[in-house]
Amino acid sequence: MLFAQFFCHQVLPESPACRFYVITILVETTIDLAIEGELLVRVHEADASGGGDTFQSQQDAGVFEYLCPCTFVMAIDAVYARNTLQFIFLTVFNAPLFLIYAIIQIGKIRKIVVTGDSSAIPINVLTTIIPIVISIAELAYIGLGWKIYNEFGCVGAMVYFVYKII
């Protein structure tokens, strides 16, 4: 409890937009990692049963599972440092790269994994949820990014102005 209070008050600003931005990234990261973990388990099951070329899909899932927490850490850093450029980069980075990767991954996973009884959720549903979650989160990032840009915009411009003078 004490750590949570310290974290919220020291790292996250009082701005509701910043806090909602971090919460949005946390929720997106949690959902994406849970689904990627389930997909990875199913790819391992397909590999054990001798189905297709699973090595590339395992690598792809590993990269995606690494990038999700990195994005979360970068978002916390952007909020803490009040870095407008980092917010813009995260918004631009998240949409095309994660979304394109998720769409490419759908085809690979559906070829490798045959729908089975390993889980209650069909593979088609799992592979469809990831792009939907990323798209909804991206809409939230764009809306919150505009609000945060208006809050931090003059701070970033002032820092740049001071940097140019020095």
N, C-alpha and C positions, 0 to 999 in steps of 0.2 A: 504494500500500500504506500509506504513512504517513497519507494523508488518510483512508483507510478506518478505520484505528485511531483517529485523532483523532475522527472522526465517531461511531464506536461508543462510545468512552469518554467523550466530552464531552457529546454530545447525548442518547444513549440511556442510561437508567438500567441498573443491573445486573439488574433484575427480568426473569426469563424471560418473564413474561406481557406486559410492555411491548414487549420485543423481538419476540415472536411477533405481537403486535398490529400493529406497524409492518410486519413481513414479510407478514402477511396482507393488509394494505391495499396494499402494493407489488405483490403477486402479482395481486390483484383488479384494480388499476389497469392493470397491464401487459396482462392478458388482455382487459379491456374495451376498452382503447385499440387493441389489435391487431385485434379483431373490428370495432370501430367504423370503423377505417381501411379495412378490407376492404369493409364495407358502404357506406362513402362512395365508394370507388372504383366499386363496382357501381352506385350511384345516379348517379354522373357518367357511366358508360357508358350507363345508361338515358336520361339526359338528352341525350346525344349522339345516341342513336338515335331521339329524339323520343318517349320514353315517359312520359306522365303529367306531373303537377305535382311536380317534384323539388325546387323551391326550399325548401319548408317542411321537407322531410326533411333537406336539407343544413344548414339552420339548426339543426334539432333535434340532428343529429349533432355540429355544432360546439359547441353548449351542453354536451352530454354529455361531449365530449372536453375541454372546459375545466374542468368540474366534477370529473372524476376526479383530475387532478393537484392541484387545490385541496384536495380531501379528503385526499390523501396529505400535503400540507404541513401541513394542520390537525392531522392525527394526530401528526406529528413534533412540532409545537408543543405539543400536549396532553401528550405523553410528557415533553418537555423541561421544561415548566412544572409538570408534575404536577397538571394541572387536571382535577379530577373532573367538573365540569360540562361541560367540552368533550368528554370521553369519552362522557358521556350524550347530548349533542347529536349527536355523530357517529353513535352507534348508532341514535338515533331518526331522524336525517336520512337515513341510508343506506338503511334498509329501505323505507319507504313511497315516498319520492320517486324513488330510482333504480329500484326494482322496478316501480312504476307507470309510470314513463317507459319502461322497457324493454318492458313489455307493450304499451303504446300504440304504441311504435315498431315492434313486430313487424307489426302490421296495416298500417301505412303502408308499410313497406319491402316487404312481400310483395305489396302492390298495385302498386307501382312497378316493382320489379325482377322480371324474368322469369328463371327459372332458365336459365342458359346455361353456356357452357364457359369463362367467364372465370377460374374457379378450380376446384380439385379438390373444394372443400367446397361442398355445395349451400346455397342461401340459407335453406332451412328449418332446417338444422342450425345455421347461424350465428346466426339470430335466436332459436333456442331456447337456445343456450349462455349468452347474456348473463344472462337471468333465473336460470338455474341457478347460475352463478358468483356472482351477487349474493346469492342465497338461502343458499348454502353459506357465503359470507363473513359474512353477517349472523348466522348461527348461531355462527360463531367469535367475532364481535364481542360477542355477548351473553354467551357463556361467559367470554371474556377480560375483558369489561367488568366482570363481577361480581368476578372475581379482582382486577382493578386497583382497583375501587371499595373493596374491602376493604383493599388496600394503601394507597391514597391517601385513603380516606374520612376518617380522623381528621385528616389534614393539611388537607384542605379545610374541615372543620368548625372547626378551630382558626383558620384564616385568616379565616373568616367571623366567628367570635367576636371576634377581635382587631379586625376592621373595625367591628363593632357597638360596641365599647368606644370606639374612636377616634372 
